[in-house]
Amino acid sequence: MSALLEQLTRRQLLWQGNSQHTAYQAVSSGYAELDQQLAGGFPASGLIDIQTGQGIGELRLLLPYLQQQQSSGRLLVLISPPAEPCADMLCAAGIVLSQLVIVTPKTSKDALWAAEQCLQSGCCASVLLWQVPLKLAQARRLQLAAEQGAASVILIRRPMDGLSLPVNLSVKLQPHRQGVLLSVQKRKGGWPAAPFLVDMQNRWPGLCFTTEQHWQARRKAS
Amino acid sequence: MALYLYLQFPALQPDSLGCAAAQQLPVAVVNEQHCIVQLNAVAGQSGITLNMALGTAAALCPNLQLLPYQPQLQLNILQNVAQQLYQVTADIALDPPDGLYIRLCNMLQLYQGLAGYWQALSQELKLLPYRYYYASGATPFAAKCLARQQLNLLTGEPDALATALNHSPLRFTELDTDNQQQLQRLGINTLGQLLALAQAELARRFDSSLLSYLGRLRGSFYHALHYIKPEHSFSRYVELLYDIIDTEVLSKPLHALLQQLEQQLQRINAACHQLQLSLLFRAMPAHRLSIGSVQGEYRAANWLKLCQLQLDKLKLTEPVSGLQLEVTAFVPQQSQSDDLFQPVPGAVSPLQLVSLLQARLGYHCVSGLTLQNQHLPEQASQRPLPLLTGKTAVTALALRPAFLLAKPQRLTETVEINHGPERLCPDGWALEAQRDYFIGRNSKGQWLWLYRTAQQQWFVQGIFS
């Protein structure tokens, strides 16, 4: 029996559920509980889909990851950011501003074109893409371009229902007083996870309510 | 001994029509006096000769194609030829409208004799579509006189050159027609007879121009030639054979132009940052495009890609009749060194990527970000050209939002304040303009950067993301 199994495995006809941890190379997200849930961190390449409201901490969640991606000397590209990016915050988070390119295309078609060019070039480590409606074929194209250039593309968009896209990782963020509430929708080589809290109190104390404040607010409300 | 070479191009204008169709038809160039001045081989076969009147020529050959004589175009072609030949020989002087003087005595050592030199030069000439006649001579005028007789004589022997020169009829010299007639009446028909006469005798009968010509022909007077210098710019014009309205079709003639540019750049080991491409129309003023590459580029394929991105955006309302490509500044080529141990997939450098994005999206749509030493949030971030290294000494202020709104908006919802106040004042004396900044969270869970003015009005200026 075991000889048969071995033979099948060697001919790659047998698929084993526990050999999935090599689906992608993970880069630590900088948050211990998130790394644990995602089996190592965010994918180093490929399409990452983040469904989130604006201003609840989505960029803060990504900053340690982006900083590590950039450390190889490659570029970080922001495509159609929602407002003027602020140098102070990015610089304080360790992002090298000379390796940052901001692209503000006029149409979403141009935005996708720019994203594909950046990903294919091989000189970008990560591309952040805001609020671009993405079809299945386009997502596939971005995914292929990202694999070709060993880069990651992070799509930040509003939570929406629709067909599931071919992504390496899809997460949904919800606001929380101590950080963000993260639920894994889809993960290559893993299972969706129930919502859990990514605690930002250590990294961003100014942008979190402490537990005492939390209880005070509760008491006031009651 | 000094040795010069003269190249005469009898039909620069008809030969410059590059296409095969034009080679099949009889083509002639007519000047303003309706006299044929240049013709191609097919026209020559059908019996047309130079200096023939237009009516006679048209009667001889009904399908004769006529071009007007354009002195400026002729000069441009001649200059291009000279630039091309500069690659193999050093001293070239223009002799408009159709000739080139080349001083070859100081090139012989390099090419180990006349045979080797001529091999290199004729190979370069073979690449060009122009017919030519040549001759060598001890002086520029001697070479010119022999070349105009279409002798195709190339020798360094003084005796052979002198014999050939002595047999030259006077009509191939630079003498004006009055002098020629006068000499003919005296029974002097060849240059040899003229050179045999004593100079004092000639000086009594003829004006100084004859003496100065003969002096320069003999080499006893100094003949100043203006030798060309290699250009550090590029300017080519191509007249399209038919009008083109489709930008995709336009890329074909454009590619030919860019390849010429590549050749020139490659020879001098240079690159360029910017091209000026003009699309010329028949009835409209020309449309000028400037195409840039942040990383200096010389390869035609890469330039064509950038040009096509700009052309794709263009809506042509009228067909294009000509293309003009200009480059004003060259830069030395810099080779970039790639990491040997970490080969990055894709052969595009960051600068090339930026040029590509700029070409399609426009220059203002691609920018970088620098941090300024300013405490006011509006002035702390600047968006210069991408990939510039800013000042490193500036320390970033903690707790600033990720995004600043272009214009502060009035606060219209209830927020829960977490941090503040932080008082910022634009100038020490403008106390009315001071703002107290707070960090707050609204009911949707968004973290906002708020400020309160001295008039107790609340505004949202940024969003923590």
Interface residues (C-beta under 8 A of the other chain):
Chain A: G53 Q54 G55 I56 G57 E58 L59 R60 S72 R74 L75 P81 P82 A83 E84 P85 C86 A87 D88 M89 L90 C91 A92 L97 S98 Q99 L100 V101 I102 V103 T104 P105 K106 D110 W113 A114 Q117 C118 Q120 S121 G122 C123 C124 Q148 G149 A150 Q174 P175 H176 R177 G206 L207 C208 F209 Q213 A217
Chain B: Q342 V344 P345 G346 A347 V348 S349 P350 Q352 L353 V354 L356 L357 R360 L361 C365 V366 S367 G368 L369 T370 L371 Q372 P377 A380 S381 Q382 R383 P386 L387 L388 T389 G390 V394 A396 L397 A398 L399 R400 P401 A402 F403 L404 L405 A406 E416 N418 H419 I439 R441 K444 G445 Q446 W447 L448 G462 I463 F464 S465
